[in-house]
Amino acid sequence: MAYWCSLWLLRWWQFWRMPETTSSRRVTTAKHRVKVEWVRRLWIIGAVLVWLVPSPPFAVAAALLLTFLSFVVLDETA
């Protein structure tokens, strides 16, 4: 219980809030929101494929591939 209270107190003090930089402001842009929508669609399609092909090796390969593609799409240098 003490852990949760201290976590709540730190959140209330905004302890986890990082200082604003140009990198942190990029997540509020329309371009970034479009990228996040693409990643969401990719993961939904991947989940449907894993559901249709119920094979553990396929599920692991799909998760690794989708993770890689998510990082590629959301890369801020592009």
SESEMI-333276 format. One record per atom (N, C-alpha, C): x, y, z; residue in one letter. Coordinates in steps of 0.02 Angstrom, whole numbers, padded with zeros to 5 digits, always signed. Layout:
N
XYZa
...
END
This chain:
78
+00041-00060+00000m
+00000+00000+00000m
+00043+00063+00000m
+00098+00060+00037a
+00142+00118+00041a
+00173+00133-00027a
+00187+00080-00066y
+00215+00090-00132y
+00167+00128-00176y
+00103+00108-00176w
+00054+00142-00218w
+00042+00213-00196w
+00043+00225-00131c
+00035+00294-00106c
+00094+00337-00128c
+00154+00310-00122s
+00212+00350-00143s
+00213+00361-00218s
+00190+00312-00256l
+00185+00320-00329l
+00134+00374-00346l
+00078+00373-00312w
+00028+00424-00323w
+00054+00493-00305w
+00090+00497-00251l
+00118+00561-00229l
+00169+00588-00279l
+00211+00544-00306l
+00259+00565-00356l
+00224+00588-00420l
+00171+00554-00439r
+00132+00576-00497r
+00099+00642-00484r
+00075+00652-00424w
+00042+00714-00407w
+00092+00772-00409w
+00153+00759-00390w
+00205+00810-00393w
+00234+00817-00464w
+00209+00777-00511q
+00232+00774-00580q
+00306+00757-00583q
+00324+00709-00542f
+00394+00687-00540f
+00416+00655-00606f
+00369+00621-00639w
+00387+00585-00700w
+00386+00630-00761w
+00367+00691-00754r
+00364+00736-00811r
+00433+00759-00830r
+00450+00747-00892m
+00515+00768-00918m
+00510+00840-00942m
+00566+00876-00941p
+00564+00944-00966p
+00548+00944-01041p
+00512+00995-01063e
+00493+00998-01134e
+00552+01017-01177e
+00560+00978-01230t
+00612+00991-01280t
+00580+00988-01348t
+00619+01000-01401t
+00592+00996-01468t
+00572+00924-01484t
+00608+00875-01456s
+00591+00805-01467s
+00525+00786-01433s
+00513+00812-01374s
+00452+00794-01339s
+00391+00830-01369s
+00401+00886-01401r
+00346+00922-01432r
+00324+00890-01498r
+00365+00848-01527r
+00349+00818-01591r
+00290+00770-01587r
+00276+00742-01528v
+00220+00695-01521v
+00153+00730-01524v
+00152+00795-01524t
+00088+00831-01529t
+00073+00853-01600t
+00117+00838-01647t
+00106+00859-01716t
+00059+00812-01753t
+00029+00838-01805a
-00017+00798-01845a
+00021+00742-01882a
+00082+00756-01903k
+00122+00706-01938k
+00134+00645-01893k
+00149+00658-01830h
+00162+00603-01783h
+00097+00563-01770h
+00041+00598-01766r
-00022+00563-01755r
-00038+00516-01813r
-00022+00538-01874v
-00033+00495-01933v
+00012+00433-01928v
+00074+00443-01907k
+00119+00386-01899k
+00093+00337-01846k
+00068+00363-01792v
+00041+00320-01739v
-00019+00281-01765v
-00061+00312-01806e
-00118+00276-01835e
-00094+00220-01881e
-00041+00232-01920w
-00013+00179-01962w
+00011+00120-01920w
+00046+00136-01866v
+00071+00083-01822v
+00013+00045-01791v
-00039+00080-01771r
-00098+00046-01742r
-00129-00001-01793r
-00136+00022-01855r
-00164-00022-01907r
-00120-00083-01919r
-00054-00072-01920l
-00007-00128-01930l
-00017-00181-01875l
-00022-00159-01813w
-00030-00206-01758w
-00097-00241-01759w
-00149-00207-01781i
-00215-00239-01787i
-00213-00292-01841i
-00183-00276-01898i
-00177-00325-01952i
-00134-00384-01929i
-00080-00370-01894g
-00038-00423-01868g
-00074-00468-01819g
-00114-00438-01776a
-00152-00478-01727a
-00203-00523-01762a
-00234-00497-01814v
-00282-00538-01852v
-00246-00595-01886v
-00187-00582-01915l
-00149-00635-01948l
-00128-00689-01898l
-00106-00668-01840v
-00086-00716-01788v
-00147-00756-01765v
-00204-00725-01763w
-00265-00761-01744w
-00285-00811-01798w
-00274-00793-01862l
-00291-00838-01917l
-00241-00896-01925l
-00179-00883-01908v
-00126-00935-01912v
-00102-00950-01841v
-00136-00992-01805p
-00119-01004-01735p
-00056-01047-01726p
+00000-01019-01741s
+00064-01054-01734s
+00111-01012-01692s
+00137-01039-01637p
+00182-00999-01594p
+00242-00970-01631p
+00277-01008-01675p
+00333-00977-01711p
+00311-00919-01755p
+00252-00926-01786f
+00227-00871-01828f
+00210-00811-01785f
+00182-00823-01726a
+00164-00767-01682a
+00227-00730-01659a
+00280-00766-01642v
+00342-00734-01620v
+00373-00696-01678v
+00375-00726-01737a
+00404-00692-01795a
+00363-00629-01813a
+00298-00634-01809a
+00255-00576-01824a
+00266-00521-01773a
+00272-00538-01710a
+00283-00488-01658a
+00350-00453-01668a
+00402-00492-01684l
+00467-00461-01696l
+00466-00416-01757l
+00435-00439-01810l
+00431-00398-01871l
+00390-00335-01859l
+00334-00341-01825l
+00293-00282-01811l
+00327-00233-01765l
+00365-00257-01717t
+00403-00213-01674t
+00455-00175-01714t
+00491-00209-01758f
+00540-00176-01801f
+00507-00123-01845f
+00450-00142-01876l
+00415-00094-01919l
+00389-00034-01880l
+00367-00045-01819s
+00344+00010-01777s
+00400+00060-01764s
+00459+00034-01748f
+00516+00079-01737f
+00535+00116-01801f
+00531+00082-01857v
+00548+00114-01921v
+00499+00170-01936v
+00435+00157-01928v
+00385+00207-01944v
+00388+00266-01896v
+00397+00253-01832l
+00397+00306-01782l
+00465+00341-01772l
+00514+00321-01811d
+00580+00351-01805d
+00576+00425-01818d
+00604+00465-01773e
+00598+00537-01779e
+00650+00567-01826e
+00696+00528-01851t
+00745+00556-01898t
+00719+00556-01969t
+00664+00519-01982a
+00638+00515-02050a
+00593+00575-02065a
END
